Amino acid sequence: MTTLTRFSVKPLSIMTRTLADVAFGRREPDLVIQGARVLSTYSERILADREIWISGGRIAAVKPAGSYRGSAARRFDAKGGIIAPGLVDPHIHIESSMVTACAYAEAALLNGTTTIFCDSHEIGNVMDVAGVEAMLEDARHAPLSIFLTVPSTVPATSSALETAGGDLTPEKIAGLFDKWPEAVALGEKMDFVQVAMGDERSHAILAAALQRGRPVSGHVYGREFVSAYAASGVTDTHEAIDREIADDMLEAGIWLFLRGGPPTTPWHSLPHAIKTITELGASHKRIAVCTDDRDADDLLLFGLDWVTREAMKAGMSREQAWAMGSLHGATRFGMDGEIGGLGGGRRADLVLLTDELKPVSTWYGGELVVEDRKITPILDAALSNAYRYPEAAYHTVKLPKNLKLSPDLPTEPVIAHTIKTELPGITLGHVTLRLEPASDWETHFERHGLCFVTVVERHGKSPGNVAHGLLNSFGLRKGAVASSVGHDSHNIIVAGTNEADMQVALDAIEARQGGVCVVMDGKVTAMVPLPIAGLLSDKRVHEVAEEVKLLKVEWEKAECTIAYMGFNLIPLSVIPEIRITDKGLVLVPEMTIKPLFEPA
């Protein structure tokens, strides 16, 4: 059996004569899908009584029902269902799913997604160019069309504020563009303050993309930054959190990717940002939908198909919502001649839908990979032949011994700078508290609703770098939780009420070379091991989803007020108001280090 990858379908340039022959009836198609209604993303209509002729993994023609009179082609009866183009996710991070690109493909195809544009800055922050290239090799082995938006902000800030495993300079980014054809854009430029302020390195990275004609993806908070951001060459963003900034971005020429996050997460911004259309009257022509981040469990439950249905709930028509999930993302990256619609010559990446836009079956390059919501043998075989990451990727957690995981108890009155973690949990509050001398930390915890938070450098570049902080309103009253997915430098973040349980959590992560875990009474009650770069599992997506489900149960038992994916964001030093990295407490957007305690 031929390996199923993006390269299984030949380029259109060498297939035009064959496809023309099939479309004109001079040659038999390979496959005819009959009995279908066709969702046209071009005209935003559902066309009744159609059949689709497919040859060599591409669409030769969409014809009226009954047009095919031959006998050689395989036939598939859609039984009146809707056939639509496969979904195109214009902004995702594979690492957030905690599975490899090959494993990610299974969940994507089950949800009707056939193309993704991924920003692999997580593995870039751990392993530099080697990590990005390993993921690109992984993507080439996957039964999914995966393109790279080259990580633009590694580290997210600077070595003065955090220690990352990678440092993607303008020269390295240029090299990735020149070496890898699937590197089609510059990934989200997260350091929007530096961009707006004219930082030399930030603009040299922008230049590396713009000189090569590559579009630039963005990430920005604050309406005051939009004009300078657009003037710097940024032409899309997924961070529109309300209708006003969404409207500003559209008028500045910036594409909007409306982010649909599972309802339990703090990043479901679509219902707010879409009001630029539904309340302010903007056109949807430069608006797509995206998922951004999903863990393995949510990836199966809340795929891009779910986001399109959320767009419908927010006021879009069925046809508009699917176009925003397919054609618009393809158009943004200049690939609408290849994907995103059912025109002749396009890849035969198709989805059979119910009237509610729920995927039933999926074709990838003309191959039936999901049938009646179950993967087919050809997809199972492709997934079983997964890429193996380089050995170095399995050895990225490098810790010295005898680390101190909690701060000294103050013996004099102090002002403590605490991190308030309340929903929605993306923006964290900077709360100062006066701490009077006490006999133990438990007194402070009970009086002020606090627990420890510690970030440990794990790349071996600044051995022994440990920063101590205090979480306010996190809810943890017992035990510890920890993760090696501390965005974006991906050092280890540990929160706890006592040093012993925090040490158990740290030891568990070191032993597995990465993971997310919950510890109670000296025992690990749940863990998702992440041995590849401390970010990814090497298991299939359903196995990891089950581990994540157990983790969520134990996390909830620990009474943490924000989910573990929100917890992972506590070190992300580009989002207001206060963060903690291995260098200490970081105030944002001031970009300054603040001591944990100051004299009262």
C-alpha positions in Angstrom: 0.0 0.0 0.0 1.4 3.4 -1.0 2.1 5.7 2.0 -0.5 8.3 2.4 1.0 11.8 2.7 0.6 15.3 1.3 2.9 14.2 -1.6 0.6 11.3 -2.6 -1.3 13.7 -5.0 0.8 14.8 -8.0 1.1 18.6 -8.7 -1.6 20.1 -10.8 1.1 21.2 -13.3 1.6 17.6 -14.5 -2.1 16.6 -14.2 -3.9 19.2 -16.3 -4.3 17.1 -19.5 -5.5 14.1 -17.5 -8.0 16.1 -15.6 -9.2 17.9 -18.7 -9.7 14.5 -20.4 -11.8 13.2 -17.5 -13.8 16.4 -17.2 -14.6 16.3 -20.9 -15.5 12.6 -20.8 -12.6 11.3 -22.9 -11.2 9.4 -19.9 -12.7 7.5 -17.0 -12.5 9.1 -13.5 -11.1 7.0 -10.6 -14.0 7.8 -8.3 -17.5 9.3 -8.7 -19.3 10.5 -5.6 -23.0 10.5 -6.4 -26.2 11.5 -4.8 -24.7 14.6 -3.2 -25.6 18.1 -2.4 -22.6 20.3 -2.9 -21.6 23.1 -0.6 -20.0 25.7 -2.8 -17.7 28.0 -0.9 -17.3 30.1 -4.0 -20.9 31.1 -4.4 -22.0 30.2 -0.8 -24.8 28.1 -2.0 -25.8 24.5 -1.5 -26.3 22.9 -5.0 -28.7 20.0 -5.2 -28.3 16.8 -7.2 -24.6 16.8 -8.0 -21.9 14.3 -8.5 -18.1 14.8 -8.2 -15.6 13.2 -10.6 -12.2 12.5 -9.1 -8.9 11.5 -10.8 -5.4 11.1 -9.4 -6.5 12.6 -6.0 -7.9 15.8 -7.6 -11.3 17.0 -8.6 -11.9 16.8 -12.4 -15.4 18.2 -12.3 -18.6 18.7 -10.4 -21.4 17.6 -12.6 -25.2 17.4 -12.5 -26.5 14.1 -11.1 -26.6 11.3 -13.6 -23.8 12.7 -15.8 -21.5 9.7 -15.4 -22.5 6.9 -17.7 -19.4 4.8 -17.6 -18.6 1.7 -15.6 -14.9 1.7 -14.7 -15.0 4.3 -11.8 -15.5 3.4 -8.2 -18.7 4.9 -6.9 -19.7 6.3 -3.6 -23.3 7.1 -2.8 -23.6 10.2 -0.6 -27.3 9.4 -0.1 -28.3 13.1 -0.2 -25.7 14.3 2.2 -23.7 17.5 1.8 -20.2 17.3 0.2 -18.0 20.2 1.2 -14.3 21.0 0.9 -12.1 19.9 3.7 -11.5 22.4 6.4 -8.4 24.6 6.5 -7.1 25.7 9.9 -5.0 28.8 9.3 -3.5 29.0 12.8 -2.7 26.1 15.2 0.1 24.8 17.4 0.5 21.1 17.1 2.4 21.0 20.3 -0.6 22.1 22.3 -2.3 18.8 21.4 0.7 17.0 23.1 0.9 14.6 20.1 3.1 14.5 17.0 2.0 15.7 13.6 1.3 12.1 12.5 -0.9 11.5 15.5 -2.6 14.9 15.1 -3.7 13.9 11.6 -6.1 11.3 13.0 -8.1 13.7 15.0 -8.0 16.4 12.3 -9.4 14.1 9.6 -12.1 12.7 12.0 -13.2 16.4 12.3 -13.1 17.1 8.5 -9.9 19.1 8.6 -7.5 18.3 5.8 -5.0 21.2 5.9 -3.4 23.1 8.7 -1.0 26.0 9.1 1.0 25.4 12.2 3.4 27.6 14.2 5.9 25.3 15.9 7.4 27.9 18.2 7.0 25.6 21.2 9.5 23.0 20.0 11.6 25.9 18.6 11.8 27.3 22.1 13.2 24.0 23.3 15.4 22.7 20.4 16.0 25.7 18.2 16.1 25.0 14.4 16.6 21.3 15.0 13.2 21.1 16.7 11.4 23.0 14.0 13.0 20.8 11.3 12.1 17.6 13.2 8.5 18.7 13.2 8.7 19.5 9.5 9.9 16.0 8.9 7.1 14.7 11.1 4.7 16.7 9.0 6.0 15.3 5.7 5.2 11.8 7.0 1.7 12.7 8.2 -1.5 11.9 6.2 -2.5 15.6 6.4 -1.5 18.7 4.5 0.7 20.6 7.0 2.3 23.9 6.3 4.6 25.9 8.6 4.4 29.5 9.7 8.0 29.9 10.8 8.3 30.7 14.5 9.1 34.4 14.7 9.5 35.1 18.4 11.9 32.6 20.0 12.4 33.5 22.8 9.1 35.3 23.3 11.0 38.2 24.9 14.7 38.2 25.6 17.4 36.4 27.5 17.2 39.1 30.1 13.7 38.0 31.0 13.7 34.3 30.4 15.9 31.3 29.4 14.8 29.4 26.4 16.4 26.4 24.7 16.2 28.1 21.3 17.1 31.4 19.8 15.7 31.9 16.3 17.6 34.8 14.9 16.7 36.6 11.6 19.4 34.5 9.9 18.0 31.2 11.1 14.5 32.2 10.1 15.7 33.1 6.7 17.4 29.8 6.4 14.2 27.9 7.2 12.4 29.8 4.5 15.1 29.0 2.0 15.3 25.4 2.8 11.7 24.3 3.3 9.1 25.0 0.6 6.3 24.3 3.1 7.5 27.3 5.2 4.9 29.6 3.7 4.6 32.5 6.2 6.1 34.0 9.3 4.4 32.8 12.5 2.7 35.0 15.0 4.8 38.0 16.0 4.1 37.9 19.7 6.4 40.7 20.8 4.0 43.4 19.6 5.3 46.0 22.0 8.8 45.6 20.6 7.4 45.7 17.0 5.5 48.9 17.7 8.5 50.5 19.4 10.8 49.7 16.4 13.0 47.0 18.0 15.8 46.2 15.6 15.8 42.4 16.0 12.0 42.2 15.7 12.0 44.2 12.5 14.9 42.2 11.0 12.8 39.1 11.5 9.9 40.8 9.7 12.3 41.7 6.9 13.4 38.1 6.5 9.8 37.2 5.6 8.8 40.3 3.6 12.0 40.1 1.5 10.9 36.7 0.4 7.3 37.6 -0.3 6.0 35.7 2.7 3.0 37.0 4.7 3.4 37.8 8.4 1.1 36.5 11.1 0.4 38.5 14.2 -0.6 38.5 17.9 -1.5 41.8 19.5 -3.5 43.1 22.4 -4.5 46.7 22.6 -6.1 49.0 20.0 -3.3 51.5 20.4 -0.9 49.0 18.8 -2.9 48.1 15.7 -1.7 50.8 13.3 2.0 50.4 14.0 1.5 46.6 13.8 -0.1 46.8 10.4 2.5 49.3 9.2 5.2 46.8 10.1 3.8 44.3 7.6 1.6 42.1 9.8 -1.5 40.9 7.9 -3.3 38.5 10.1 -4.1 37.9 13.8 -6.1 35.4 15.9 -6.1 37.6 19.0 -9.1 39.8 18.3 -10.9 39.6 21.7 -13.8 42.0 21.0 -15.6 43.6 18.2 -13.8 47.0 18.5 -10.3 45.7 18.0 -11.6 43.3 15.4 -13.0 46.2 13.5 -9.8 48.2 13.8 -7.8 45.2 12.5 -10.0 44.7 9.5 -9.8 48.4 8.5 -6.0 48.2 8.9 -5.9 45.4 6.3 -5.3 42.6 8.8 -7.0 39.3 8.2 -9.0 38.1 11.2 -8.8 34.5 12.4 -11.7 34.1 14.8 -10.5 31.8 17.5 -13.0 29.2 18.8 -11.8 27.8 22.1 -13.6 25.1 24.0 -16.1 26.7 26.4 -14.1 25.6 29.4 -11.0 27.6 28.3 -10.3 31.3 28.5 -9.7 31.7 24.7 -13.2 31.4 23.2 -13.1 34.9 21.6 -15.1 34.1 18.4 -18.5 35.1 19.9 -17.1 38.6 20.8 -15.0 39.4 17.8 -17.6 38.2 15.2 -19.7 41.1 16.2 -17.7 43.2 13.8 -19.8 41.4 11.2 -23.1 40.9 13.0 -23.3 44.3 14.7 -21.0 46.6 12.9 -21.8 45.4 9.4 -18.3 44.3 8.2 -17.9 41.8 5.4 -16.8 38.3 6.2 -14.6 38.1 3.1 -11.3 38.6 5.0 -12.3 36.6 8.1 -11.5 32.9 8.8 -11.9 30.7 11.8 -9.2 28.8 13.7 -8.6 26.6 16.7 -5.1 27.9 17.9 -4.7 25.5 20.8 -6.3 22.2 21.6 -5.2 19.4 23.9 -5.7 15.8 22.7 -9.0 15.5 24.4 -10.4 18.8 23.2 -9.0 18.2 19.7 -11.3 15.2 19.3 -14.4 17.1 20.8 -13.9 20.6 19.6 -12.2 20.6 16.2 -12.5 23.2 13.5 -15.8 21.8 12.5 -17.1 22.7 15.9 -15.7 26.2 15.5 -17.7 26.6 12.2 -20.8 25.6 14.0 -20.0 28.2 16.7 -19.9 30.8 13.9 -23.3 29.7 12.8 -24.6 30.0 16.3 -23.2 33.5 16.4 -25.1 34.6 13.3 -23.4 33.3 10.1 -25.2 31.2 7.6 -24.3 27.6 7.1 -22.5 28.3 3.8 -20.7 31.4 5.1 -19.5 29.5 8.2 -18.0 26.6 6.1 -16.4 29.1 3.7 -14.8 30.8 6.7 -13.5 27.4 7.8 -12.1 26.4 4.4 -11.8 28.8 1.5 -11.0 31.9 3.5 -8.0 30.3 5.2 -6.8 28.9 1.9 -7.2 32.4 0.3 -5.2 34.1 3.0 -2.2 31.9 2.2 -2.7 32.1 -1.6 -3.7 28.4 -1.9 -7.3 28.8 -3.0 -6.3 27.3 -6.3 -5.4 24.1 -4.5 -7.7 23.7 -1.5 -10.7 25.3 0.1 -13.3 24.7 -2.6 -14.7 22.1 -5.0 -13.5 23.5 -8.3 -11.8 21.5 -11.0 -8.1 20.9 -10.4 -8.4 21.2 -6.7 -7.2 18.5 -4.4 -10.0 16.0 -3.6 -10.0 16.8 0.1 -13.7 16.4 0.8 -16.0 16.0 3.7 -19.5 14.4 3.8 -21.6 16.4 6.2 -25.0 16.2 7.9 -27.3 19.2 7.6 -25.9 20.4 10.9 -22.4 20.5 9.4 -21.2 17.5 11.4 -18.6 15.4 9.5 -19.5 11.8 8.7 -16.8 10.8 6.2 -13.6 12.4 4.9 -11.5 12.0 1.7 -7.9 13.1 1.7 -6.4 13.3 -1.8 -9.3 11.2 -3.1 -8.7 8.4 -0.5 -11.5 7.6 1.9 -9.8 8.0 5.3 -12.8 8.4 7.5 -16.1 6.5 6.9 -19.1 6.9 9.1 -17.0 8.6 11.8 -14.4 5.8 11.9 -10.9 5.7 10.4 -10.4 3.4 7.5 -7.6 0.8 7.1 -5.6 3.1 4.7 -5.5 5.8 7.4 -4.8 3.3 10.2 -1.8 2.0 8.1 -0.5 5.5 7.6 -0.8 6.4 11.2 1.0 3.2 12.2 4.0 4.3 10.1 4.7 7.4 12.3 7.9 9.5 12.2 10.5 8.9 14.9 12.0 12.1 16.4 15.8 12.3 16.8 17.2 10.9 20.0 18.2 14.4 21.2 14.5 15.2 21.4 14.0 12.6 24.1 16.7 14.3 26.4 15.6 17.9 26.9 14.9 18.0 30.7 18.3 18.8 32.3 18.0 19.6 36.0 20.7 20.0 38.7 20.2 18.4 42.1 18.9 19.9 45.4 16.9 22.7 44.0 15.1 25.0 46.4 11.4 25.1 45.3 9.9 27.6 47.7 10.9 31.1 48.9 12.2 31.8 52.4 9.6 32.7 54.9 9.8 36.5 55.6 10.9 37.5 59.1 10.0 41.1 58.7 6.8 42.8 57.3 7.0 42.8 53.4 5.0 43.8 50.4 4.5 40.6 48.3 3.9 40.9 44.5 1.4 38.1 43.8 -0.1 36.7 40.6 -3.8 36.6 40.7 -5.2 33.6 38.6 -8.9 34.0 38.0 -10.9 33.2 35.0 -10.7 33.9 32.2 -7.0 33.3 33.0 -5.2 34.7 30.0 -4.6 38.1 31.6 -3.2 37.7 35.1 -3.6 40.3 37.8 -0.8 41.9 39.7 -1.9 42.1 43.3 0.3 43.4 46.1 -0.2 42.1 49.7 1.3 43.1 53.0 2.6 40.1 54.8 3.2 40.3 58.5 5.7 37.9 60.1 4.2 34.4 60.6 5.5 31.2 62.0 4.8 29.2 58.8 3.7 29.6 55.2 0.4 27.9 55.9 -0.7 31.0 57.9 -0.2 33.3 54.8 -1.8 30.7 52.5 -5.0 30.6 54.6 -5.1 34.3 55.3 -4.6 35.4 51.7 -5.6 32.5 49.5 -2.0 31.8 48.3 0.2 29.0 47.2 3.7 28.7 45.9 4.6 28.9 42.2 8.1 28.1 41.0 9.7 28.1 37.5 12.8 25.9 37.0 15.1 26.3 34.0 15.3 22.9 32.3 17.4 23.4 29.2 20.7 23.2 30.9 21.6 26.8 29.7 21.3 28.5 33.1 21.6 25.5 35.5 20.1 26.2 38.9 18.0 29.1 37.7 14.9 28.9 39.9 12.3 31.7 40.4 9.8 31.8 43.3 6.4 33.4 43.3 3.0 33.3 44.9 -0.2 32.5 43.2 -3.3 34.3 44.5 -6.8 32.7 44.2 -5.4 29.6 42.4 -7.5 27.4 44.7 -4.8 24.8 45.4 -5.0 23.9 49.1 -3.1 20.6 49.1 -0.4 18.9 47.0 1.2 20.2 43.8 0.7 20.5 40.1 3.5 20.8 37.5 4.2 21.1 33.8 7.1 21.1 31.4 4.9 23.1 29.0 5.5 26.5 30.6 4.9 28.8 27.6 6.9 29.9 25.7 10.4 29.1 26.9 9.0 25.8 28.2 10.7 25.7 31.5 9.1 23.7 34.3 6.4 25.4 36.3 5.4 23.9 39.6 2.6 25.2 41.9 2.1 23.7 45.4 1.5 24.1 49.1 4.6 22.3 50.3 8.1 21.7 49.1 7.9 17.9 49.4 5.0 17.5 47.0 6.5 20.0 44.6 9.7 17.9 44.6 7.7 14.8 43.8 6.1 16.6 40.8 9.5 17.8 39.6 11.1 14.4 39.9 8.2 12.8 37.9 8.7 15.3 35.1 12.5 14.7 35.1 12.0 10.9 35.0 9.7 11.0 32.0 11.7 13.8 30.4 8.6 16.0 30.3 4.9 15.9 31.2 2.0 17.5 33.1 1.1 16.0 36.5 -0.9 16.3 39.7 0.6 15.2 43.1 -1.3 14.6 46.3 0.2 13.3 49.6 3.5 12.4 48.0 2.0 10.4 45.1 1.4 11.2 41.4 -2.3 10.8 40.9 -2.3 11.7 37.2 0.3 12.4 34.6 0.5 12.9 30.8 4.1 11.9 29.9 5.6 14.1 27.2 9.0 12.6 26.4 9.5 14.4 23.0 11.1 17.8 23.8 9.1 17.8 27.1 6.1 18.8 24.9 4.8 15.7 22.9 3.8 12.2 23.5 4.8 9.4 21.1 1.4 7.7 21.4 -1.7 7.8 19.2 -4.2 10.6 19.8 -6.9 8.6 21.5 -4.4 7.2 24.0 -3.2 10.6 24.9 -6.8 11.9 25.1 -7.5 9.3 27.8 -4.5 10.4 29.8 -5.6 14.0 29.5 -9.1 13.1 30.7 -7.7 11.6 33.8 -5.4 14.6 34.3 -8.4 16.9 34.1 -10.3 14.9 36.7 -7.4 15.1 39.2 -6.8 18.7 38.4 -10.4 19.5 39.2 -10.1 17.5 42.4 -7.1 19.7 43.3 -9.6 22.7 43.0 -7.3 24.7 40.7 -9.3 27.7 39.5 -7.8 27.7 36.0 -7.4 24.6 33.8 -3.9 23.2 33.2 -3.7 24.9 29.8 -4.3 28.2 31.5 -1.7 27.2 34.1 0.8 26.6 31.3 0.4 30.3 30.4 1.6 31.7 33.7 5.2 32.0 32.5 4.1 33.6 29.1 5.9 36.9 29.4 4.1 38.7 26.6 0.6 38.9 28.1 -0.4 41.4 30.9 -0.1 42.1 33.8 2.4 39.9 35.6 4.2 36.6 34.8 6.9 34.5 36.2 9.9 33.0 34.3 13.1 31.4 35.5 14.5 35.0 35.9 11.7 36.1 38.2 8.5 38.1 38.2 8.0 39.9 34.9 5.7 43.0 34.6 4.0 43.3 31.2 4.0 45.5 29.1 6.8 47.2 31.2 9.0 44.2 30.5 10.8 44.6 33.8 11.7 42.2 36.6 10.1 42.7 40.0 11.3 41.1 43.2 8.9 38.9 45.0 9.2 40.8 48.3 9.9 44.5 49.0 10.2 46.1 52.4 6.9 47.1 53.8 
